[in-house]
């Protein structure tokens, strides 16, 4: 054996060892796709109402409506959106179970949020909801986390309940990072098997560090945490989900004398297009405030997408479209990304490792970022199988071109 043969043998052994540590990127171990995640209260009742009658009717109407919204992911909330009252929490659990058992959700990702593991509510939240309706769930949102160990314990508890009930569907955990200690534990939390995402809880994080959340301060409020969470999550093949926008697009009440038809028309117009003699200055100003809130949601979502977040929290139905749009390419943008991927694949078969795209050189790294656009177009229905076929390549061929060699073994 020559000296080079010995070196080759040594290299083969080293490579075999390092192949066990493949490249990681966001979403590798997340079994679902979503652009926004909406919180739905599990208990809603007016003053003096009866929980069994009034709260059930109001709460279930609200929760069933979620199944009709154009949202990718929603969770029924037993924590902050349900009263911190031992008399009402049991009703909220019952309402969640009843809705889960009687509602068709289509391809939506359905989840719920229990109270945190240190509360007296946690045991019943998890045992009752998961045991009675766990087969309807894809995820759980875990609040007020402090340590990775508690996340691993919750994974075990959920899996044990599922096993006892005979449920085989995976229920992934999406873990809120809402305190400085949780942030320091974030990498360990992301590494837990069964965790799909880290969620930035901006308001509680500000509370725990004595900070502040401002409507205009996306880039600056808790910027270290906000910028690092997508990196930490992706390092373990998980997703990061961004916090809520600081303002809500509240729909103003119809002014006196304005008909339902006029009100419907107003909601489709910009505030500058509204006739003050019909709607009044106060209503027009309220509409301008609403427009500002929607624009902030859109801007925040675009910043989130650019920073590497997979989705953003939603609190109001009118935020769905501006937030989803950040992860939904236009037909023109999606087709351009698809064409560039196909051009690169074609060039690679003829001996070139790059394509010129306008004023940039599109090599494999660039194509990898364009592939996220293609993937978003396919997931949202902007691109179709016919569009893929028109490139002259199959989806599998384009995928193999776009991803790195580390992922080839997983493709077969």
N, C-alpha and C positions, 0 to 999 in steps of 0.2 A: 504494500500500500504506500502510495506517495504521500508526502507531507500535505499536499493539497487535499487528498482524499481524507486524511485525518481531520483536516479543518472542516471539510464538507460534512463529515459525520458529526462533528461537534456542533456545527451550525444547525443541522437537522434536529439534534437533541434540544438545543436552545429554542428553536422555533416551536417545537412541539410543546414546550413548557409555556411559551408566551401566547400560543394560540388559545389558551384557556382564558385569556384576558382580552376579549375583543373590544372594539370601539363601542362606546356608549353614546346614545343620543336620545333626545326627548321622545317619549311615547312608545319606546320599544316594548315595554311591558304593560301597556295600557290597552285593555280589550275593547275600548269604545272611543268614539269621536264626538267632541262637542266644542262649540265656540263660545257658548255662554252657559252659565249655571244660575238658575233662578230659585230664590227662596220663596216657599209658599207656607204661610202660617197654618199650623195644624189646629188652632183653636181661635175662634173669633166670636165674641158675644157682646151685645150692647149692655149698658148698665141695667141691673135688675132682671136680666134675662134668666131663663131656665136652661142649664147646660144640656139636659137630655133633649129638650125640644128646640129651643132657640139657637144654642151654640151648634148643635148637630146640623141643623138646616143651613145656617150661615157658613159654617166651616166646610161642610162637604160640598156646598155649591162652589166655594172658592177653590177647593182642592180639585174638584172634577173639571173646573174650567182650565186648570193647568194642562190637562190632557189635550185640550183643544188649541192651546197656544202654539205658535210656530217656533218652539224652543227645543234645543237639542237635549238638554239635561235640566231637571229640576229636582229639588228635594223638599220633602215635607218637614217642617221645622218644629221640633219639640223643645228647642232651647230658647234663644233670644226672642223669637217671634211668637212663642207661647207664654202665657203669664207664669211668672215664678210663684206659683200658688199650688200647694199640695192638693187642693180640692179640684183643680182644673186639669192638672197633668194627666190623671187617669183617663179623663174624657178625651183629651188630645190623642192619646195612644189608641183609644178605641176608634176614633174617627179615621186615623191613618190606616188602621187595619181594615176597616169597612170599605174605605175608598180603594185601597190596593186590591182587595178581593173582588170588587164589583166593577172596576173600570178597565177599559182597553186603552193601552198607552201607545200602541203602534211601535215605531222604532225609537221612541224617546228613551233616554237613559233615566231611570227612576231611582231615587235615593231618599233617605231620610237622615235627619240630624238628631241624635240623642243628646241629652245633657251630658256634661263631661263626667269622667270616671270618678271624680271626687264628690259628686253630688249624691243625695239620697234617691234621686230619680233614675240614675243610670241603669241599675239592675233591671227594673221593670221596663224601661225604654227598650233595652236591647232584647231581653228575653221575650217580652210580649209581642213586639213588632216582628222580630226575626222568626220566632217560632210559629206565628200565625200567618205571616205573609212574606216570609223571606224568599220564597220562590218567585216573587214579583220584583225583587230588588236587584239592581246591578251595582249599587254603591251605597256607602254610608259616609256622611261628612262628620268628622270628629273634631269637636271644639276644645279650646282651652288646654291643649296638649302641653306638657312640660318635658317629658322624657320619651325616648325611643322605647324604653322598656314597657311603658303603659300602652303604647301603640301595638307592640308585639302581643301583649296580654289581651287586648281587644280583638286582634285578629284570631287568637286562639279561642276566645269566648264565642265569637261569631261562628267560627267553623265547627265548634262543638255543638252549638245549638242546631246548626244546619244538619250536621251528621245525625243527631238524635231524631230530627224530623224527616230525614231522608231527602233533603234538598241537595242538589248537586251543582246548581248554578253558582259561579263565582260572585262573591260580594266584595268589591274592592273598597279600600278605605281612602278617602281624600282628607288629609290632615291639615287643620288650620294651624298656621304659625302666627301666634298672637302675643308672644312675650319674648323678652330677651333670652331667657333660658331655652325656650323652644327653638329660637333661631340658632343658638349654639349647638343644639342637638339635631338640627335639620338634616345634616348629612346622614346621621345614624337612622333618623326616621325614614328618610328616602330609601335607605338600604333594606328596610323591613319587607320581607316577602308578603304580598297582599296589599301593600300601599300603591296606589295609582298616581297620587298627586300631592303636592304641597300647595296649600292655599294661603295667600297673604291676607291676614286679617288686620287691615290698616288701622281701624279705629281702636280695637283692643290693644294693638301694638303701641299706638300712641298713648293710650291710657297707662300701660305698664311701664313706659319709659318717661312719662311726663312730657310727651311730644304733642303734636297737633296735626290734624288733617285739614287741608284747605282745598276748596274746589279747583283752584287753578294750579295747585302745586304738585302735580303727578311726579314730575321729574325730581323734585326736591324733598318731598315728605318721605322720611325714612328711606332715603334713596339707596343706602347701602344694602338694606334688606331686600328692597324691591328689585334691585338689579342683580343680586346674587342668587335669589331663590330659583330662577330658571336654570342657572348654571348647576346648582346643587342637585336639583331634580333630574336634569338631563344626564348628569354624571352616573346616575343609577338607572337610566332608561325610563324615568318617570316624567310626568308633566308638572308644570307649575300653572296655577290659576290665580289671576290677579284680583285685587280687592274691588269693592264697589266704588263707583264714582260718588263724589261728595255731595251732589245735588240730585234731586228727583224731578222728572218732567211732569209736574202736577198739571192736570187738565183743569183750567178754570171753569167755574160754574157759569152756565148760560145767563147772560144779563136778562133782566126783566123785559118781557115782550119779544124776545128772540125765539123763533120757532125751532123745533127739532131739525128741520131741514136746513135752516140757516146755520145752526150750530154745527151740523155735519159738514156743511160747506166750509165753515171757518176753520175746522180742524185740518183741512186740506190746503189751506193758504198760508203764506207767510204773514207775519204780523203787519208788515208794511203794506200788504195788499188789502187789509180789512178796512171797511168803511166805518169811520168813527161815529157817523150819524146813526148807524144801526147798532154797533156793538159797544160804543163808548170807549173812552180813553183808558179806563181802569182795566177793562177786559183785554184791550190790545196790549197794554203793558204786561199783563199776566201771561199773555201768549208769547211775548218777546222773552220773558223770563223762562218760559217752558222751552222755547227754541234754544236758548243759551244752555240749558241743562242737557238737551239732546246732543248739542254740538260738543259739550264737554265729555259726554259718554262716548261719542264717536272718536274724539281726539285721544282720550285715555286708552280706548281699545286699540287704536292704531299704534300708540306708544307701547302698549303691552305686547302686541304682535311683534313689533320690531325688536323688543327686548328678549323675545323667546318664549313668552307665555303661550300656552295652548288655548286658553279661554279666559273669560272674565266674569265676575259675579254680576248678577242682574237682580234688581229689586222691584222694577216697575215694567209692566208689559211694553210700554213705549220705548224702553231701552233695548229691546230685543234686536230690532233691525239695525240700529247704529252700531251695536256691539258685534253682532254676527258679521256685519259687513267687513270688519277689519280682517276676518279670516276667510272671507268669501271673495275671490277675485272676480272681476268682471269677465265676461265672455272674451273680450279682446285680450286682456292680460293673461287669462288662462290659456288661450290658444297660442299666444306668443311663447309662453313657457313650454308648452307642449311641442311646438315646432322647433324650439331651440334644443330641447332634449333629443328630439328625433334627429336633428341635424348633427348633434354631437355623436349620437349612436352611429349614424351613417359614416361620419368622419373617422370614428374609431375603427370601423371595419376596413377602412381604406388606408390606414396608417397614420392618421393625425390624432393628436391628443388634445386638440383645442379647436374652437370655432371662433371667428370674429363676430361679435354681436354689437353692432353700432360702434361705440367707442370703447368697448371693453373686450378683453380676451376671455372667452368662456371655456374654461377648462373644467375638470371633473368637480372641483370644489364649487365653482359657480353653478354647474348643472345640478349639484346636490341641493343648493338653495332653491333653484327653479323647480325642482321636483316637489318641494313642499307646496308650491303654487299649483302644480298639476294635481297633486293629491287633494288639496282643498277644493279645486274645481270639480273633481270627481265625486268627492264626499257630498258637496252641496248641490250636485246635479247640473252645474254649469257646463261641465264636460261629460261626454257620453262615450260608450264603448265604440260607437261609430267614429267618433273623433280619433280615438286611439287607432282603430283599424286603418283610418285614412293616412296615417303616417307611414304605413308599410311595415310597422313593427307590432308585435303583440305587447300587451301590458307587461308581461314577464320579461321580455327583452329590454324594454325601456327601463324597468325597475333595476334590472341587473346592471345596466349602463350607469344609472344614476347613483347607486349605492356604492360603498367602498368594498374592497376585497374582504374586509372583516365580516361583512354580512353575506357574502356569496354562499358560504357553507350552509347558512340557514335557508337559502332559497332552493337548495337541492340541485 
